[in-house]
């Protein structure tokens, strides 16, 4: 009898050990952000610091700290962790594979001699600038191709048309769930007024943050570093400068900030070191000064610039400075759309085209093929004026239901526009071709 009891106890012990091993090897204890195998008051305190921006949220801790299963890390997650610690809440386990779901991408959209960047982190998205007015439809089409349904944040770095002009389309197409950020300094121009009107239609006002303001975008952290002051004659120096940190990688966006604004940020003592620098003012000689670059020390420098532009951007002086600080330069006029991906430790690039450039010889041509490129994937010649457009614009007004080419003079109002990647898609959705532009 004693032997049978001992054997039964042994079997139960083995089963419990096996169960514990299964849980520990395949599951992670929710709330255990300190990774000590338990949930205690220290974990609750750390989660609370994450919620208020005092501790960094990494891709892994974003999932582990989310004890309530809702979006974002809040004080509610810390409260549940504390209840777990004192036995008032049952412990929860999450699948270890879930910690691999976080991702981070920056899309430098090729808008010629202008600026537009889309940042995607986990299920959140932010747009920094929108190119010129003429780029509005292109930007909307690009966002739709990335399955963007809403924007968490929009940043207008400053009031020049090549940054604010194209924001009207995205703001009329997508709901912005949080702030629309811009400097206090505006401009007496139609495109800037259109921007303000679009902000108003969102039921919002422009949010002007102080330097040092931080917020979360998914599991990344965005810090506003400038402008320190807007008391500058040049509107470029009012540019919103932001640094995004994802795990151990960081990205610096400078708008058109020039020498004086760069000096302000250096004097304020902010940490501007970054792996990837979006080069200021399209590579203008008055931006990316030696003192500024010495603090940034980027591994990569992305220049948004138009081919054969009248400003001679990027200047030889800036290219020389970037070379001297050891940065690999990538340019939209050569590579088209440029996508940066980070896993929190490593950075990799994908580009729309290579064109035989030696600037990024290993770049893969994997992004956003046009309809013409899809049918002829090996073609390397630039698209002719008769090439198929990359998108079509429909008029959702029931009295119209026509679709147009992007440059048609009969384009509908922004609020009535719908976008299709192909002509067949437009027709399949019940739209008929415009007789004027004959798409």
C-alpha positions in Angstrom: 0.0 0.0 0.0 2.9 2.3 0.9 4.6 1.6 -2.4 1.4 2.3 -4.3 1.0 5.6 -2.5 4.6 6.6 -3.1 4.3 5.7 -6.8 1.1 7.8 -7.1 2.8 10.8 -5.4 5.8 10.3 -7.8 3.5 10.3 -10.8 1.7 13.4 -9.7 5.0 15.2 -9.0 6.3 14.3 -12.5 3.0 15.6 -14.0 3.2 18.9 -12.1 6.9 19.3 -13.0 6.0 18.6 -16.7 3.1 21.1 -16.5 5.3 23.8 -14.9 8.0 23.2 -17.6 5.4 23.5 -20.3 4.1 26.8 -18.9 7.6 28.3 -18.4 8.9 27.2 -21.8 5.9 28.2 -23.9 4.3 30.9 -21.9 5.3 34.2 -20.2 3.8 35.5 -17.0 1.8 38.6 -17.8 3.0 41.6 -15.7 6.4 40.1 -15.0 8.3 42.9 -16.7 11.3 42.5 -14.4 11.7 38.9 -15.6 12.1 37.3 -12.1 9.4 34.7 -12.5 6.8 36.5 -10.4 4.6 39.5 -10.3 5.4 41.8 -7.5 5.1 45.5 -6.5 8.3 46.3 -8.4 6.7 45.1 -11.6 3.6 47.2 -10.9 5.8 50.2 -10.2 7.7 49.7 -13.5 4.5 49.3 -15.5 3.2 52.6 -14.0 6.4 54.4 -15.0 5.9 53.0 -18.5 2.3 54.3 -18.5 3.5 57.9 -17.7 6.5 57.8 -20.0 9.2 57.6 -17.4 10.4 54.1 -18.5 10.9 52.9 -22.0 8.4 50.5 -23.5 10.2 47.9 -25.6 8.5 45.5 -28.1 8.6 42.7 -25.5 7.5 44.7 -22.4 4.6 46.2 -24.4 3.0 42.8 -24.5 4.1 41.6 -21.1 3.0 44.8 -19.3 -0.4 44.8 -21.0 -2.2 42.9 -18.2 -5.7 44.1 -19.0 -5.5 43.1 -22.7 -6.5 46.6 -23.9 -4.6 48.8 -26.3 -1.6 50.7 -24.8 0.1 50.6 -21.3 -1.9 52.5 -18.7 -2.2 52.8 -15.0 -4.9 50.1 -15.2 -2.3 47.6 -16.2 -0.2 48.6 -13.2 -3.2 48.3 -10.9 -3.9 44.7 -12.2 -0.2 43.8 -11.7 -0.4 45.0 -8.1 -3.5 43.0 -7.5 -1.7 39.9 -8.9 1.2 40.6 -6.6 -1.0 40.5 -3.5 -3.2 37.6 -4.6 -6.3 39.6 -5.4 -6.1 38.8 -9.1 -5.4 35.5 -10.8 -2.1 35.2 -12.6 -2.3 35.3 -16.4 0.0 33.8 -19.0 0.6 34.9 -22.6 2.0 32.9 -25.5 5.8 33.5 -25.8 5.3 33.8 -29.6 3.2 36.9 -29.0 6.3 38.9 -28.0 7.5 38.6 -31.6 4.6 40.5 -33.1 6.0 44.0 -32.6 7.4 45.7 -35.7 8.7 49.1 -36.8 9.0 50.7 -40.2 9.8 54.1 -41.6 8.6 54.8 -45.2 10.4 57.8 -46.8 7.9 58.4 -49.6 9.3 59.8 -52.8 7.5 63.1 -53.3 10.3 64.7 -55.3 11.6 68.0 -54.0 9.5 67.8 -50.9 9.2 65.7 -47.7 6.9 62.9 -46.5 7.5 60.1 -44.0 5.2 57.4 -42.8 6.1 55.7 -39.5 4.4 52.4 -38.6 4.9 50.8 -35.2 2.8 47.8 -34.3 -0.8 48.8 -35.0 0.0 52.6 -34.9 0.9 55.0 -37.7 2.2 58.6 -37.9 2.6 60.8 -40.9 5.4 63.5 -40.9 4.7 66.0 -43.6 2.8 65.4 -46.9 4.9 66.8 -49.7 3.5 69.4 -52.1 -0.2 70.0 -52.9 0.2 68.0 -56.0 1.5 65.0 -54.0 -1.7 64.8 -51.9 -3.3 62.0 -53.9 0.0 60.0 -54.1 0.3 60.1 -50.4 -3.2 58.9 -49.8 -2.7 56.1 -52.3 0.5 55.1 -50.6 -1.1 54.9 -47.2 -4.0 52.9 -48.6 -1.5 50.5 -50.1 0.0 50.0 -46.6 -3.5 49.2 -45.3 -3.6 52.4 -43.2 -7.2 53.0 -42.0 -6.4 55.8 -39.5 -3.5 57.8 -38.3 -2.5 58.1 -34.6 -0.5 61.3 -35.1 0.3 63.8 -37.9 3.2 66.1 -37.7 3.5 69.2 -40.0 7.1 70.2 -39.4 6.6 73.7 -40.7 4.3 75.8 -43.0 6.2 75.7 -46.3 4.2 74.1 -49.1 6.6 71.2 -49.8 5.8 69.9 -46.3 2.3 71.0 -45.5 0.8 71.1 -49.0 0.1 67.4 -49.4 -1.4 66.9 -45.9 -4.9 68.1 -46.9 -5.7 64.8 -48.7 -4.6 62.4 -45.8 -6.4 64.6 -43.2 -9.6 64.5 -45.2 -9.3 60.7 -45.8 -8.1 59.3 -42.5 -9.2 60.0 -38.9 -6.4 61.2 -36.7 -7.0 59.6 -33.3 -4.5 61.8 -31.3 -2.7 65.1 -31.9 -2.0 66.9 -35.1 1.3 68.6 -34.3 2.7 71.8 -35.9 4.7 74.8 -34.9 2.9 78.0 -33.8 4.3 79.9 -36.8 2.0 79.5 -39.8 1.9 81.0 -43.3 -0.3 83.3 -45.3 -0.9 80.8 -48.0 -3.8 78.8 -49.4 -2.2 75.5 -48.8 -1.6 76.3 -45.1 -5.2 77.5 -44.7 -6.4 74.3 -46.3 -4.3 72.4 -43.7 -6.0 74.4 -40.9 -9.4 73.7 -42.4 -8.7 70.0 -42.6 -7.6 70.0 -39.0 -10.8 71.7 -38.0 -12.9 69.1 -39.9 -11.2 66.5 -37.7 -12.7 68.4 -34.7 -9.2 69.3 -33.5 -6.9 72.3 -33.2 -3.2 72.3 -34.0 -1.2 71.1 -31.0 2.1 73.0 -30.4 4.3 70.9 -28.1 7.2 72.2 -26.0 10.6 70.8 -26.6 10.9 67.7 -24.4 7.3 66.5 -25.0 7.1 62.7 -25.4 4.5 60.3 -26.5 4.2 56.6 -27.5 3.6 55.4 -31.0 3.0 51.7 -30.5 6.0 50.4 -28.6 8.2 53.2 -29.8 8.7 56.5 -28.1 8.6 59.9 -29.9 10.4 62.9 -28.3 10.0 66.4 -29.7 13.4 68.2 -29.6 12.6 71.4 -31.4 11.9 74.1 -32.1 13.4 75.4 -28.9 12.2 78.8 -29.9 10.3 80.1 -32.9 11.9 83.6 -32.6 13.7 83.2 -36.0 13.4 85.1 -39.2 13.6 82.0 -41.3 10.5 79.8 -41.1 12.7 76.8 -41.7 14.1 77.3 -38.2 10.6 76.8 -36.7 10.6 73.2 -37.9 9.4 70.5 -35.5 12.4 68.2 -34.8 11.5 64.7 -33.5 13.4 61.6 -32.4 11.8 58.2 -32.5 13.3 55.4 -30.4 12.4 51.8 -31.0 14.3 49.3 -28.8 18.0 50.1 -29.3 17.5 51.9 -32.6 16.6 55.6 -33.2 15.6 57.9 -36.0 15.9 61.7 -36.2 13.6 63.9 -38.3 14.6 67.5 -38.7 12.2 69.0 -41.2 14.0 72.0 -42.8 15.8 73.1 -39.6 18.9 75.1 -40.4 22.0 76.3 -38.6 20.3 78.5 -36.0 17.7 75.8 -35.0 20.4 73.2 -34.9 22.4 75.4 -32.5 19.4 75.9 -30.3 18.9 72.1 -29.9 22.6 71.6 -29.2 22.6 74.3 -26.6 19.5 72.7 -24.9 21.6 69.6 -24.4 19.2 67.0 -25.9 20.4 63.6 -26.9 20.2 63.7 -30.7 22.3 60.6 -31.4 20.5 58.5 -34.0 21.1 55.5 -36.3 19.1 57.1 -39.1 19.0 60.8 -39.9 16.4 62.3 -42.2 18.7 65.0 -43.5 17.5 68.6 -42.9 16.2 70.8 -45.7 16.8 68.3 -48.5 20.6 68.6 -48.1 20.8 72.4 -48.1 24.2 73.8 -47.3 22.7 75.7 -44.3 21.6 72.5 -42.6 23.4 69.4 -41.2 26.2 71.5 -39.8 29.4 69.9 -38.5 28.6 70.4 -34.7 25.1 69.0 -35.2 26.3 65.9 -37.2 29.0 65.3 -34.6 26.3 64.8 -32.0 24.0 62.8 -34.2 26.7 60.5 -35.8 24.1 58.7 -38.0 24.9 55.4 -39.5 22.5 56.2 -42.4 21.4 59.5 -43.8 18.2 59.7 -45.9 17.8 62.7 -48.2 14.3 63.5 -49.6 15.1 65.4 -52.8 13.9 65.8 -56.4 16.0 64.8 -59.4 17.8 67.7 -61.1 16.1 70.2 -58.8 16.8 74.0 -59.2 18.3 74.3 -55.7 21.2 71.9 -56.4 20.2 69.8 -53.4 21.8 68.0 -51.9 24.9 70.2 -51.9 28.4 68.9 -52.2 29.2 70.5 -48.8 26.5 68.5 -47.0 27.4 65.2 -48.8 31.0 65.8 -47.8 30.0 66.3 -44.1 27.9 63.2 -44.1 30.8 61.2 -45.6 33.2 62.5 -43.0 30.9 61.4 -40.2 30.7 57.9 -41.7 27.1 57.9 -42.8 25.7 55.9 -45.7 23.6 58.2 -47.8 20.3 57.2 -49.4 18.5 59.5 -51.7 14.9 59.4 -53.0 15.8 60.9 -56.3 18.0 57.8 -56.9 16.3 55.1 -55.0 12.6 56.2 -55.0 10.6 55.2 -51.9 12.9 54.2 -49.1 11.7 51.8 -46.4 13.7 51.3 -43.1 12.8 48.3 -40.9 14.0 47.7 -37.4 13.6 44.8 -35.0 14.8 46.9 -32.1 18.4 46.0 -32.6 19.1 45.8 -36.3 18.2 48.0 -39.2 17.6 47.0 -42.8 16.5 48.8 -46.0 14.2 48.2 -48.9 14.1 50.6 -51.8 11.8 51.1 -54.8 14.6 51.0 -57.3 18.4 50.8 -57.4 19.2 52.2 -60.9 22.7 50.8 -60.7 23.6 53.1 -57.8 26.5 52.3 -55.6 25.0 54.2 -52.7 23.1 51.1 -51.5 24.3 48.2 -53.7 22.4 45.6 -51.7 19.1 47.4 -51.7 16.2 45.2 -52.8 13.6 46.5 -55.2 10.5 45.2 -53.4 8.2 48.2 -52.7 5.1 49.5 -54.4 5.3 48.3 -58.0 3.1 50.2 -60.3 0.7 48.4 -62.7 3.3 48.7 -65.5 6.0 47.2 -63.3 3.8 44.3 -62.3 3.3 43.2 -65.9 7.0 43.9 -66.8 9.0 43.2 -63.7 12.3 43.2 -65.4 12.0 46.6 -66.9 14.6 49.1 -65.7 13.9 52.1 -67.9 12.1 55.1 -66.4 8.4 55.2 -66.9 7.3 57.2 -69.9 4.5 59.7 -69.9 2.2 57.0 -71.3 2.9 54.5 -68.6 0.0 53.2 -66.6 -0.7 55.4 -63.5 -0.1 53.9 -60.1 -3.6 54.8 -58.9 -7.0 56.0 -60.0 -9.3 58.4 -58.2 -13.0 57.7 -58.1 -15.9 60.1 -57.2 -18.0 58.4 -54.6 -20.9 60.8 -55.1 -23.8 58.6 -56.3 -24.6 61.1 -59.0 -21.2 60.6 -60.5 -19.5 57.2 -59.8 -16.7 58.1 -62.3 -13.0 57.4 -61.9 -10.2 59.6 -63.2 -6.5 59.9 -63.7 -4.6 61.7 -60.9 -4.0 64.8 -63.1 -7.6 65.0 -64.5 -9.1 68.5 -64.4 -12.4 67.0 -63.2 -11.2 65.4 -59.9 -13.8 65.4 -57.2 -13.5 67.1 -53.8 -11.2 65.4 -51.3 -14.1 64.1 -49.2 -15.6 62.3 -52.2 -12.4 60.7 -53.4 -11.8 56.9 -53.4 -8.6 55.3 -54.6 -8.0 52.3 -56.7 -4.6 50.7 -57.5 -5.8 49.4 -60.9 -8.4 50.3 -63.6 -10.0 46.9 -63.2 -10.5 47.5 -59.5 -12.3 50.7 -60.2 -14.6 49.1 -62.7 -15.2 46.1 -60.4 -16.5 48.5 -57.8 -19.1 50.0 -60.0 -17.2 53.1 -61.3 -17.1 54.1 -65.0 -14.2 56.0 -66.7 -14.3 59.7 -67.0 -14.8 60.8 -70.6 -12.5 63.8 -70.2 -9.3 62.1 -69.1 -10.2 58.6 -70.5 -8.4 56.6 -67.8 
